Amino acid sequence: MDDYDPRDPLSSPTSLTASTFVAGLVVSMMVTPIIASIMREVFSQAPLGEREGAYALGATKWGMIRSVVLPFGRGGMIGGTMLGLGRALGETIGVYLIISVVFVIQPHILQNGGGSISALIALRYAEDVGIGFAALMAAGLVLFAVTLIVNFGAGIIISRSRSGAASEV
């Protein structure tokens, strides 16, 4: 029995409910807390003396943030964003639940369909054998390598920002 109701926009996948764009929005909401917490940590490490010095010279709160905190935390902002990207690369379930359960290459990203490497692996892992299984393992290795490179790069950028090396931009 089909529960399709043409008056209910959520009863069948449409470009508003099951598109790559919507999946991207959901994944961005999933990684935003990580990015925000890293940036908050980096901003809190801005030198107190320089912040108070900016206030002593007559800077407003926004002026102090713009002239002291943001330049000091620029590397941490970039690193936190890259760590969020590394987390987003591995998000399987959010993309898998939003996008249809059929893996289709869709050139029009705002229409139905789409997918990610991690969703493809989750979808086809149990049923593929032989060359298909080897292709899934290769896709997983590529995803692991890209995520590893992004996370190492982000770690290097964050460690430089904590040492104060990024404040001279």
N, C-alpha and C positions, 0 to 999 in steps of 0.2 A: 504494500500500500504506500503510495507516494504522498507525502505531506506537503506538496508544492502548492503554495497559494500565491497567485499572481499579484495580489495586493500587498503582500508582505515582502519588503525589499531584502529581508535577511533570510528568506527561505531557500534561496538558491544563490550560488556564487555569482557575483557581478564584479564590475571593476571597482565598486565601492566596498566590497567585502572580502574579496580574495585576489587582490592584485599585488604585484611586487612593490608598488608604492606603499600600500597599507602595511605590508610586512616590514618594509624599511622604517616606517613610522613606529611600529611596535618595537622593533629591535633598538631603535634610537631611544625609546623610553626605557628599555631594559638596561641600557648601558649608561644612561644619564647619571644615576646615583654614583656610580664608580668614578666617572669623570669629575663630578662635582666634589666628591670627597677628596680626591687627589688635589684638585685645584685649591680647595680650602686649606689643605695642609701646606701646600707650597706658599700660598699667600700669607699664612700665619707665620711663616719663617722669615718674612721680610725683616731686615734689621730694625729693631725698635729705635735705636739712636737716629737712624736716617728718617724714620717716620716722624719722630718728635722734632727733629731738626726742620723738617718741612713745615710742620705746624708752627714752630718758633719763627720761621721766616714769613709767616702770614698766609700760608697755603690753606685753602679750604679742604674739607675732607675729600672731595672729589679730586682736587688738585694734587693732594698727597697720594691718593691712589694712582692717579695717572702718571705722576712723576717718580714715585718710589716703588710702590707695590707691583704695578704691572711690568715695569722693566725688569725688576728682580725676578718675578715669577713667569716671565715669558717662556723660558725653557720648560718649566713645570707644566705650563698650560699646554704646550705642544706635546710633551711626554704623556700627560694625562689623557689627552685626546687620542694619542697613539695606543695607549693601553686600552682605552675604550674600544678602539677599532679592533685590537687583538681579541677582545672579548666578543665583539660583534661577529667576528669571522667564525667563531665556533658556536654561535647560537643556533641550535638545531630546532628545538621544539617550537619556539615562537614562529619561525618561518614555516615549519612543517604544518602547524595547525591552521595557519592563515591561508597559505597557498594550497591549491588543490592537491590531492594525493596522487596525481598523475604527473610525472616529470615530463614537461613539454618545454622546448626551447621557444620562447616567445619574443620576437624582436620588438614588439610594442609593449613597453614595460608598464603602461598604465591600464592595460587590458588584463583579462583573466590569464592565469598561468604564471609561469616563472619558477624559479627555484634557486637553491644554493647548493654548494658542494656537500655541506653537512646534511641538508635535508635529503639529498639524493642518496647518500650513504645510509641514512636511517630508513629510507623507503625501500631500498633494494637489497639490503644486506642479507636478509633471511632467504631470499629466493635465488640469488645469482650463484652460479657455479662456473668453474673453469676460467675462461678469459674475462667474463663479466666480473667475477670476484676479484681477479687480479687488477682489473681496471678500477674497482672500488678501493682496493688497497692503495693503488697509485694515487688516486684522488685524495685519499686520506693522508698520504705522505706529503703531497703538495700542500694541502691545507695545514698540516702540522708545520711544514717548513716556513710557509708564509707567516703563520701566527708566531712562530719562534723568532723570526727575523724582526717582525713588528714589535714584539715584546722586548727583545734585547735592545733594539733601537730606542724604545721608550724608556727603558731602565737607564741607559746611558745618558739620555737627555735629562731625566729627572735627577740623577746623581750629580750631574754638572750644575743643575740649578740649585741644588741644596748646598753645594760648596761655594756658591756665589759667583761662579764663573760666567753665568748668563746675565749678570747685572751690568756688564759692560757692553751693551749692544748699541 
